[in-house]
């Protein structure tokens, strides 16, 4: 008996060693998983975005964290998104984008600084008056969306009546407090004074590289021909841009649920016969 107990002791020691290291192995697995997600975020991702036509007189849509029905213009934009080719691109942080624009300004006379505009005697200021977001498509119904829109109202403050200026905007996402990373640069659009009916809306579907999480939104506005940011709005300014529950389409799969009914056992035939007999009696006397 003593020899049997002594023979089992090495196995017990080995098992204790595994149990002792199990929390470390689990933590290591979680760490590696998180690192893999961060690696995806920092390298390549894909998203498609389109500008939504704004029509004067249209009923306003208000921010909501729940799924909304798209209006006619948004449905048209969603169809355009489905037809766009999806190309993975390198994710750039806000600091990298700003640095690139400054480098272009140093090397090209086509881009100038806002100080040069002021030196030329042109005085006006920009602002983004308000911004909102809407959530549209959650295929697996887990509360995280692949399609969303961002709407903002850029204004121009000037002493001249009907002053019009061409601008464009960079849109960024920040995952759960992480670095701001560019997901879309708009085409050029025109703002006139501080008109309230010139909102600009961007509809976006995330395709890959965006883990399931909460994302903040930031918008940088640029005047065409100048390298400096002229106005900014983000989740620090409005709650509508804070903690959007998002995930890319590769994490939002459509799953068809099927139900299989299996009738088994030796009583199955007798049970079916009994049920069919009851149905016949019901038809006869019912």
N, C-alpha and C positions, 0 to 999 in steps of 0.2 A: 504493500500500500504506500509506504514512504517513497519508494522509487517512482511510483506513478505520479504522486503529487509533485515531486521534484522535477519530473519530466514536463509537467504542465506549466511550471513557473515561468520559463522563458517566453511562452506564448502570452501569458498574462502580462508580463512586462512589456512585450511588444505591443499588445492591445492598448495598454495604458499610455504608451508613447504616442500611438496614433491618435487616441482621444485627446491627449494633451495638445497635440499639434493641429487638431481639427479646426478650432477657431481661427488659427493663423492661416490655414489653407483656404478657409472660406473667405476671410478678409482679403487674401491675396487674389482670389478669384474675382471678388467684387472690384478690387483695385484695377485688375487687368481689364475687366469689362468696361469700367469707367474710362480707363486710358484709351481703350479702343474707340469709344464714342468720341472722346476729345480729339483723337487722331483723325477721325472722319471729318469732324467739324473743321479742323484746321487745314485740311488739304483740299478735297474736291467736294462739290455739292451741285445740285441742279434744282432750279426753280424757274417757272414760266410766269411772266407778268404782262398784263395789258392795261392800257389806260381806258377808263370807262367814260363814255361821252356823257357830259352833264347837260341836261335840258332844262331851260328856265321854266318855272311853273310846275315842275315835277314835285310830287309829294315827298317831303323829307323822310329819310330813314334814320332812326335813332339807334345808338349803340346798344348792343345786347350780347351777352355771352352765350346765348342759345342760338340754335340754328334758325335762320330766317329764310323766307322765300326770296329768290332773286327777282328784281324788277326786270323790265324788258331789256334795258341796256346791259345789265349785269349778265343776263342769260346770253346775250349776244357775245359778250366778252368771254364767258365760260366756253362757248363753242369755239371761239378763236383760240383759246388756250389748248383745247384738245387737238387742234390741228397744227400746233407749233411743234417743231422738232426739239427734242430735249437733249441738250448738250451739257455735260458736266463742265464746270468752270472752277478755277482756283478761288477759294474764299479769301477776300481781302479785308483786313481790319480798317476801321475808320482812320487810324493814324497812317496806315499805308496809303489809303486813298488821298488823304490831304497832302501827304508828302509828294505823291506823284503829280498832283495838280500844281504844287509849288514849283516842282522841277520843270514842268512844262512852261510855267510862267517865266522862269529864269532863262529858258532856251528859246522862247518864241515871243515875238512882239504882238502876236495875236491875243495872248492872255496878259491881262494887266492886273494890278492890285486895286482895291477899292480906294486906297489913298491917292492913286493917280486920278481916279474919277473925281474925287473931291478937289484935287489940285487944279483940275480943269474947270472948276466952277459948277459942277453938276451936283446938286444937293437933293437927295431923297433917301428915305430909309425903308427897309423891308421888315415885315413881321409875318409870322404864321399865326393867324388869329385863333384858330381852333383845329383840332384833329380828332378823328374817331376811327374805330375799326369794327369790322363785322365778321362773324364766323359763319361759314356756309356748308362745308362738306366734311362729314365724319362717317366714313363708310362702315367701320366696324363698331360704331356706337360706344366707344370707350371714353367719350368726352374730350378727345383731342382731334383737332381739325387739320385737314390737308389744304383746304382752300379758305382764304380770308381776303378781306379788302381793307385798305387804308385810305382814308379821305382827309384832305386838309385844305384850308382856305388861306392862301398866301396873299398878303396885301402890300400895297405900295403907298407910303406916306410922302406926299409932295405938295408944294404950293401951287403946282400947275394943274389945271383941270383936264381930265381925260388923259393923263400921262400913262403911256403904255410901255412896258418893259418885258423883254424876253428872258425867261428863266428856265431852269431845270432843277431837279431834286435827286439826291441820293437817299435811298431808304435802307435802313440797317435793322438787323435783329440781334438781340443779346439774349443768350440762353441762360436763364436763371442767374442773372447778375454777372455773366461772363463778358468778354470783350464785344464791342459792337462790330458786326460783320456785314458787309454790303450784300444785299440780295437783289437790288434793282436800281438802275439809273433811268430816270424818265427821259422821254424825248423833250425837246423844247416846247414850252407853251407860254402864252402871253397873259400877263396880269395887268389890269387897268385900275389905277387908284386903289381904293379899298372897297371895291364892289363886293356884295355879299352873295352873289349868285354865280361865282366863278370857282366853285370847289373843284379840286382835282382828285380823282379817285383811281387807285391802282388795285386791280384784282390779281391775286397771286395764287398759284398752286405749287406747293413744295413737292418735289419728286424724289429726291434722295439726299442723304447727308444731314438730316435734321432729326435727331433722337426725340422721342416723346418727352416733352417737358413744357415749361412755361417760358415764354419769350416776350421781352419788351421791344418796343419799336422806337426808333429815332429817325427824324427827317432833317436833312441838311438842304437848305435852299441856296442856289448859286445864280448870279446874274450871268447871262451869256457874254463871254468875252473877258470875264474876270475870274481870278483864281481863288478869291477869298469866299468863305461862307458868309452869306448875308443875313441868314436867319436860321434858327434851329428850334425844333420842338421835340420833346421826347416823353417817356413815361415819368420823368421827374416833374413834368409840367402838367400833364393831364392823365387821369386814371384810365381813360379809354385806350391808351397805348401800353398799359401795364399788364404783365402776366397773361398773355394770350396763350391758351392751351393748344399747342400745335405739334404736329409730327409730319414727316414726309410720307408720300404715298407708299413707299416700300415698307413702312411700318403700319400701314392702315389698310390691310387686305380685306377683300370681300370674301366672306365665308358663307357658303350655302349650307344651311342646316337641314338635314334629312332625318326623319323618324322612321325607324324600322320596327315593325311589330312582328314578334315571333310567337307563334302558338306551338307549344311543345307539350310533351307528356302523353301518357296513354289515354287520357280522358279527352284529348282535343277533338277527336272525331265524334265521340259521343256528345260532347258539349256543343259542337256546331250543329249536330242533328237536333238536339234539344232546342237550341235557339231558333233554328229554322221552323221547327214545329210550333213554337210560340208565335212566331211571326204569322204563320198560316192561320192559327186560331184567331189572332187579332183581326186579320183581314176578313175572316168569316163572320165573327160575332161583333166586331167593332163598329 
